[in-house]
Amino acid sequence: ISSFRYLKSLDVEFLKIDGELVREIACDPIQREMVAAIHRIGESMGIQTIGEWVENSEIERALTDIGVDYAQGYGVGRPVPFID
């Protein structure tokens, strides 16, 4: 939580929500509320949010319901190499 004070002073477009929080949101109401709170903080600052470790459709649906802008993880797509 102390890092939120730094967020206010940074000029960022995206706020990545750690996978340790995201991976349990489909089954843990406290984790879900924590992710929702982080998203609301980002939203109030005009910062888009990204949920990490999206491994299945339940997690993706929970993030969508919360309003998280982007998902990252094997549940939404495997990593691919950059094209030269």
C-alpha positions as CSV (number, residue, x, y, z in Angstrom):
1,I,0.0,0.0,0.0
2,S,2.9,2.4,0.6
3,S,3.7,2.2,-3.1
4,F,0.4,3.9,-4.0
5,R,1.9,7.2,-2.8
6,Y,4.5,6.8,-5.5
7,L,1.9,6.0,-8.1
8,K,0.5,9.5,-7.7
9,S,3.8,11.1,-8.7
10,L,4.5,8.8,-11.8
11,D,3.4,9.6,-15.3
12,V,2.1,6.2,-16.3
13,E,-0.5,4.9,-18.7
14,F,-0.9,1.4,-17.3
15,L,-1.1,-0.2,-13.8
16,K,-0.3,-3.9,-13.8
17,I,-2.1,-5.9,-11.1
18,D,0.1,-8.6,-9.7
19,G,-0.8,-12.2,-10.6
20,E,-0.5,-13.2,-6.9
21,L,-3.7,-11.2,-6.4
22,V,-5.4,-12.0,-9.7
23,R,-5.1,-15.7,-9.8
24,E,-7.5,-16.3,-6.8
25,I,-10.2,-13.7,-7.6
26,A,-12.7,-16.3,-9.0
27,C,-12.8,-18.1,-5.6
28,D,-11.6,-15.6,-3.0
29,P,-13.9,-12.6,-2.3
30,I,-11.2,-10.7,-0.5
31,Q,-8.7,-11.1,-3.4
32,R,-11.5,-9.9,-5.7
33,E,-12.1,-6.8,-3.6
34,M,-8.4,-6.1,-3.5
35,V,-8.2,-6.3,-7.3
36,A,-11.3,-4.2,-7.6
37,A,-9.9,-1.5,-5.3
38,I,-6.6,-1.3,-7.3
39,H,-8.6,-1.0,-10.5
40,R,-10.8,1.8,-9.0
41,I,-7.6,3.7,-7.9
42,G,-6.2,3.4,-11.4
43,E,-9.5,4.4,-13.0
44,S,-9.8,7.4,-10.8
45,M,-6.3,8.5,-11.9
46,G,-7.0,7.9,-15.6
47,I,-4.7,4.9,-15.7
48,Q,-5.7,1.7,-17.5
49,T,-5.3,-1.6,-15.6
50,I,-3.8,-4.9,-16.6
51,G,-4.5,-8.2,-14.8
52,E,-1.6,-10.7,-14.8
53,W,-1.7,-14.5,-14.6
54,V,-5.1,-14.9,-16.3
55,E,-5.0,-18.7,-16.6
56,N,-8.6,-19.5,-17.3
57,S,-12.0,-18.1,-18.4
58,E,-13.2,-17.7,-14.8
59,I,-10.4,-15.3,-13.9
60,E,-10.9,-13.5,-17.2
61,R,-14.7,-13.2,-16.5
62,A,-14.0,-11.9,-13.0
63,L,-11.6,-9.2,-14.3
64,T,-14.1,-8.2,-17.0
65,D,-16.8,-7.9,-14.4
66,I,-14.6,-5.7,-12.3
67,G,-13.8,-3.5,-15.3
68,V,-10.1,-4.3,-15.6
69,D,-9.0,-3.1,-19.1
70,Y,-6.5,-5.8,-20.2
71,A,-5.7,-9.4,-19.3
72,Q,-2.3,-11.1,-19.6
73,G,-1.6,-14.8,-19.2
74,Y,-1.9,-18.2,-20.8
75,G,-5.7,-18.2,-20.5
76,V,-5.9,-15.4,-23.1
77,G,-2.9,-16.2,-25.3
78,R,0.5,-17.8,-25.3
79,P,3.6,-15.7,-25.6
80,V,4.8,-15.2,-29.2
81,P,8.2,-14.1,-30.5
82,F,8.6,-10.6,-31.9
83,I,8.7,-10.5,-35.7
84,D,11.9,-9.0,-37.1
